[in-house]
């Protein structure tokens, strides 16, 4: 991995939104991460994606083959992070299920955590990582660079 590569944790809700709408900000974020950055996962965050993606409510939007392809592609390009026990024991969010995303971000030295989850977006969090919605992350990433 290049030292200057963008390292990003993308919450499950954003990954699924990207799969459901290829024009949504979530889809732009995921495409950008695939092309320019690194998506960080742990066994726990990938398991959540897999479990949620197979829910029957997505049957009308995503075929079985689509879901298999998403999991394959994300699994193939993702950077797998081992979360140390001390980091795994830390609690951050009012929803304990969200802590795994911050734990991966910390263990993987991520610059960003992109989420649509209010429990994560409302955290009083000293970056890094910056916790942002897909729209806010995209606005920051696509803004023209200013010279010094």
C-alpha positions in Angstrom: 0.0 0.0 0.0 1.3 3.4 -0.9 2.1 5.5 2.2 -0.1 8.4 0.9 -3.1 6.1 0.1 -6.4 7.2 1.6 -7.5 4.7 4.2 -11.2 4.7 4.8 -13.7 2.7 6.8 -17.1 2.7 5.1 -20.1 1.7 7.3 -22.4 -1.1 6.1 -25.2 1.3 5.4 -23.1 3.2 2.9 -21.9 0.1 1.2 -25.4 -1.2 0.7 -26.6 2.2 -0.4 -23.9 2.2 -3.0 -25.0 -1.2 -4.2 -28.6 0.0 -4.5 -28.0 3.3 -6.3 -25.0 3.8 -8.5 -25.6 7.5 -8.7 -26.0 8.2 -4.9 -23.1 9.9 -3.0 -22.5 6.6 -1.3 -21.7 5.0 -4.7 -19.3 7.9 -5.6 -17.6 7.3 -2.2 -17.2 3.6 -2.7 -15.9 4.0 -6.3 -13.4 6.6 -5.2 -12.2 4.3 -2.4 -11.8 1.5 -4.8 -9.8 3.6 -7.2 -7.9 5.9 -5.0 -7.9 4.6 -1.5 -8.1 1.5 0.7 -11.3 0.1 2.3 -10.6 -1.2 5.7 -12.5 -4.1 7.2 -12.3 -6.4 10.1 -14.0 -9.8 10.3 -16.8 -8.2 12.3 -17.5 -5.3 9.9 -17.4 -7.7 6.9 -19.7 -10.2 8.7 -22.2 -7.4 9.3 -22.1 -6.5 5.6 -22.6 -10.1 4.6 -25.4 -10.6 7.0 -27.3 -7.4 6.1 -26.8 -7.9 2.4 -28.6 -11.2 2.5 -31.7 -9.9 4.2 -34.9 -10.7 2.2 -35.8 -7.0 2.0 -33.1 -6.6 -0.7 -34.4 -9.5 -2.8 -36.3 -7.2 -5.2 -33.2 -4.9 -5.7 -30.2 -7.3 -5.8 -30.0 -10.7 -7.3 -28.2 -13.5 -5.6 -25.4 -13.1 -8.1 -25.2 -9.4 -7.5 -24.8 -10.0 -3.8 -22.1 -12.7 -4.3 -20.3 -10.3 -6.6 -20.4 -7.4 -4.1 -19.1 -9.6 -1.3 -16.4 -11.0 -3.6 -15.2 -7.7 -4.9 -15.2 -5.9 -1.5 -13.5 -8.9 0.1 -10.9 -8.9 -2.7 -10.0 -5.3 -2.5 -10.5 -4.6 1.2 -7.6 -4.3 3.6 -8.2 -6.6 6.5 -7.3 -5.1 9.9 -6.7 -7.1 13.1 -8.2 -5.1 16.0 -6.0 -5.5 19.1 -7.9 -6.6 22.2 -7.3 -3.2 24.0 -8.9 -1.3 21.0 -11.7 -3.9 20.7 -12.6 -3.3 24.4 -13.0 0.5 23.9 -16.5 1.9 23.7 -17.4 5.1 21.7 -20.9 5.2 20.5 -24.3 5.1 22.2 -25.0 2.0 19.9 -22.4 -0.6 20.8 -22.8 -2.2 17.4 -21.3 0.8 15.8 -18.1 0.6 17.9 -16.6 -2.0 15.5 -16.3 0.6 12.8 -14.3 3.1 15.0 -12.2 0.2 16.3 -11.2 -0.7 12.7 -10.5 2.9 11.9 -8.2 3.3 14.9 -6.5 -0.1 14.4 -6.0 0.6 10.6 -5.0 4.2 11.0 -7.9 5.4 8.8 -8.2 9.0 7.9 -12.0 8.7 7.4 -15.0 6.8 8.6 -17.9 7.3 6.2 -21.3 6.5 7.6 -25.0 7.5 7.4 -25.6 6.4 11.0 -26.5 9.2 13.3 -25.0 7.5 16.3 -21.6 7.7 14.6 -22.1 11.1 12.9 -23.2 12.7 16.3 -20.0 11.6 18.1 -17.8 14.3 19.6 -14.7 12.8 18.1 -11.3 14.3 17.8 -10.0 13.2 14.3 -8.5 11.2 12.9 -10.5 9.6 11.7 -12.9 12.2 10.4 -16.4 10.8 10.7 -18.6 12.1 7.9 -21.7 11.4 5.8 -21.1 10.3 2.2 -22.2 13.7 1.0 -19.8 15.5 3.3 -16.9 13.2 2.6 -17.5 13.6 -1.1 -17.6 17.4 -0.8 -14.3 17.3 1.1 -12.6 14.9 -1.3 -13.7 16.6 -4.5 -13.0 20.1 -3.4 -10.1 21.7 -5.3 -6.8 21.6 -3.5 -5.5 24.9 -2.3 -1.9 25.7 -2.8 0.4 27.0 -0.1 
